[in-house]
Amino acid sequence: MSLPTFKLLRPRTVEEAVGMLHRYQDDIQICAGGTDLLPSMKQRLFTPKFLMDIRGIDGLERIRVTPGLGVELGALTTLSAVEDSGFIHRHYPVLHEAVKTVASPILRNMGTMGGNICLDTRCLWYNQSLQWRKSCGFCIKKDGDLCHVAPGGKKCWAAFSADTPAALLCLSAEVNVASPSGFRRIAIADLYTNDGVNRIKLAKNEMITSIYLPEASAGYSGAYKKLRIRGSIDYPLAGVAVALKKKGKIVEDVKVAITGVNPAPHLVPDALHALVGRELNEHAATVVGELASRVAKPLTTSLLTPEYRREIIRVYTKRAVMAAGAAT
Amino acid sequence: MTSLKKNDFSVIGKPIAMIDSAGKVTGQGKYADDLSVPGMLIGKILHSHLPHALIKKIDASRALALDGVVTVVIGTDAPNTYGILPVGHDETALAVEKVRYVGDNVACVVAESESIAEAALELIDVEYEPLPAWFDPEDSMEAQANFIHEQRPNNIEKDYHHVFGDPDAGFAQADVVLEGRYIANEVTHAAMEPHCTLAAFEFDSHTGREGRLTVQSSTQVPYYLQHKLSIVLEMPMSQIRVIKPLVGGGFGGKSEIIPLEIIAAVAARKAKAPVKITYTREEVFLAHRGRPRTIIDLKTGVKKDGSITAVAAKVIQDGGAYCSYGVVTILYSGALLGALYDIPNIKYDGFRVLTNKPACGAMRGHGTVNVRFAFESQLDELAGKINMDPVSIRRKNLLKPPCITVNGLRVQSYGLPECIDVVARESKWAERRTKLGKGRGLGMACSHYVSGAASSIIRSDMPHSTVNIKIDRDGGVIIYTGASDIGQGSDTMVAQIAAEVLGCKMNRIKVVAADTDLTPVDIGSYSSRVTFMNGNATLRAAEDIKKRIVAAAALKMACAPEDVIMRDDLVYKKGVAPVAPKQENAPTVSGHVEGQILRGSVQQKRKDEGPKERMSFEEAVTAAMDNTGALGGTGSYAPPVEAKGGKHKGGGVGPSPAYSYSAQVADVTVDEETGEVTVNKIWAAHDCGRALNPVSVEGQVIGSVWMGLGQALQEEFVWKDGLLMNPSMLEYKSPSSTESPEIESFIVESIDPEGPFGAKEASEGSLAAAIPAISNAIYDAVGVRLRECPFSPERVLSAIRAKNGQKKIEMTNRVDPTAPHKMREHGGSTWYKGKGPQRHADDPSRKTTTEVPAAD
């Protein structure tokens, strides 16, 4: 399969890049590591007239620690760089746990944090070649008007399938977004729409330039559990991140987030009430598992059945909570 | 670790690196897609997006108008039918009149570049009239109209009904009889190299019309390809040259004529230029020819002492839209119930059914794997019923060779008892089995396979293999063999055999293989026949040529020919110490005085004094060449009549000159909360007769077990209304390094009386046992019987919950493992039964203008 034809743009500054985004709006696609985008382009899921390679922009590939504020990860920081960072490993273990499960080591050398956050949603009826999609009459996410997964509705249920955003939710991370009118910050929790098609709340002339991990989130113990059939390389069929802080045996604070099962990653809001101020035990962890499985709304977007994936969210949440609790 | 018997060979039985491995690892070796010739064009195939439909009209005018498009080929350009089996000529190069599965071949664009050809595909307008389609074999068998092939009423490709012995009486004698339905889902080869073919015609100097055709293709069967090309193109076989470059794995997926091979030749003829077609990975999945989804209703009876009294099997195979190897597959499934254990009574009903899906064909362990999973699982269950150890019940039912089984299979060498002993001992079966704790278990199973079929699929009495050897004055030995090395190492195998027989070093040997212009006929690399058959032909060719060298050497050394020994590049009299002859002048690279090799032995002899006691290989060869010029030897192999099996209908499939045997123990852990199965280790013992090259055998055994592991736990085709949901290496989950346990292999050498140096099959027999070994281990670990493979985590969890009486996991999208009876369907809407793609205004193929990509 060959790539569709496009004109390659290589901006040198963020200003130049957002200018290009502004000018070409519907006809442009940002390419960072390209690990997800290029195969999708071969499948004709994207046929942009312009491909903007942002790797030539200075200053977007770094991990910068500012005492009192936290850590800034440039959007182009590779997943391997985050995985290899001893600082991240020590202070934000949940992110370390999640990042090391993304794809395979080779893809992590190319894939970026910004790309992982902006990853397209995935579905068996969507991530297929043009020839294949023609055979099913296309789907609502691309070229068609029917959702094969939930044919009654008009909504796309493609699953958000990145690992790191679940960890970033647990860390209350924020992203820095550039546009022609300047920069703004959005909490990662406010970034996603839970719609399979327009998955992310960014305007067409905006791009993410960095990710902030607040200092207040440092020192939480963490765990990330990922369901996949093939251990060496797979998107999450279900993923659970847990960040937890204890004082003695008592849980002081906890955040639980799930990914891979809904069109967006979600925090499990009530996990706090089930754990904070109590001693961590199997029973409490089981309760959190139940809560998480209620947030999960998997549909037939993957090869495993929705029922199984929801069940795994329950079990993995329990295990991730126990693991995070044991890790302090 | 292996256990090998000591032998007195110089090359045979030694771990030798594959002779083509350096080229592969340095990139110097060329696979089909690495090839290109001047003026070469690229072909791209338009595939059907409907599972079953009449073609009303194909309009390629918009595609032909695109700059860079040379021609568009359609079915009527080459309408002759072909198929790998003489009884199954039901394929055409491109669909004529109708398409039979999503992915069927409709047209081929020939263009200057891949991107132009891809763009042109979207400009071909095909008008279809959809027909009702059949996706489930049991539904398909009930069809009264709209048959997939008109000549196959009820969509049954072939059914066989065999009775050997007296099964009714056998079941009556049994103390325990078990019946059960087992399902093995569809899997595919997933060879690393996608299929590729480059076809080029020469043109006649007088007429300008196309003359000889050369096809270079990723194939396991160059001679069958030559034959089928001659049928479709209506050319004599002598005008067609098929060359097999390096092949990156086949596993059966290249063991018949794959559509692109014929299409490339037809396209080259129409375009009047060389055409190369390389499949995308998705096209490899659609070309398929893998292992069919198989439904097995199995009944086995045993006495209290463990002896099997009778077996009855009803097997339905979901064969897809074309015959392919189907008739052979369904026969192997029945025939190979025999020759592993001593079973006095066998009843077999096999149905090969057509459905509107890609054709299934031959895949590693052809025909036996799914039935073996059912049988070994049921045997394990029966052992439990009569309180017998799973190892003991297998020992109880061993054959006593030499013998002929009730279904006519001749067994001579039989290393199964030793295989069982080895894995039971090495896995510490007896000590560990009961002490593994919760969620962990051991399982055992056995399997076997043919060393080639005694009767060829083309029903010909010609030798199955012929090999020529040439030795000339350079002292080099050139082997011309039709055997297709597809990565399994047949080039190395023939080199070893010739080196051993001729007593020369491996570096003297050059192998010219699988080129129909140069090499004699060998029917191909399939059914594990190459070492046994081509190896025997090589052995005979080498002995043929050796006779003449020995006769000449005997004269020079004034001894009887029987007393001449050739070994390690030396020729010497019996009783003489084998040391190299002293060289008076400086030796050359070839170990001989410059220029001497080109002289006759009489000229050389001037320096000699009297008769010799020992000679170098070159001296002996030169002596033999005094009167003849280059030496040529020929050997061929045809299986003996005694190995050809019974006279019953379909009795030609199953009989083999020799069978390999395997026994395995799997150690697994099952997570009872998630259903995830981790295989901790597999011990695999394989009886391959003599291991000609032990590292190669170990590689094959480990590879077979690993492939079985994939089918056991992860791999399956998932279908939705004839749409393959996972046609990619990302979604078709063959195991990766992280899921691959340690596989410890043990070689058992039973030394077959007819194999070359006693060798038998090594590359397929170990696959089948891996699946039931794992399912039996899962039972040992958590007490659930998995009757449908792969044992995916949701199937395992569902079974565990059913056993524990917990809340059921909704598995309606899949077959409930506790009662699997219907074709599994993925969830979601059924667009095919409602509105098709025609209604979509956004369908890019409907757009009148397509942006023309730049030529690359």
Interface residues (C-beta under 8 A of the other chain):
Chain A: M1 S2 P4 T5 R44 L124 W125 Q128 S129 L130 Q131 W132 K134 S135 C136 G137 F138 D143 G144 D145 L146 C147 H148 V149 P151 I229 R230 G231 S232 I233 D234 L299 T300 L303 L304 T305 P306 E307 Y308 E311 I312 V315 Y316
Chain B: H47 H49 L50 V102 E114 S115 E118 L121 E122 T280 E282 E673 T674 G675 Q714 V718 K720 L723 M725 N726 P727 L730 E731 K733 P735 S736 S737 T738 E739 S792 P793 E794 L797 I809 E810 M811 N813 R814 H826 G827 G828 S829 W831 K835 G836 P837 R839 H840 D842 D843 P844 S845 E851 P853 A854 D856
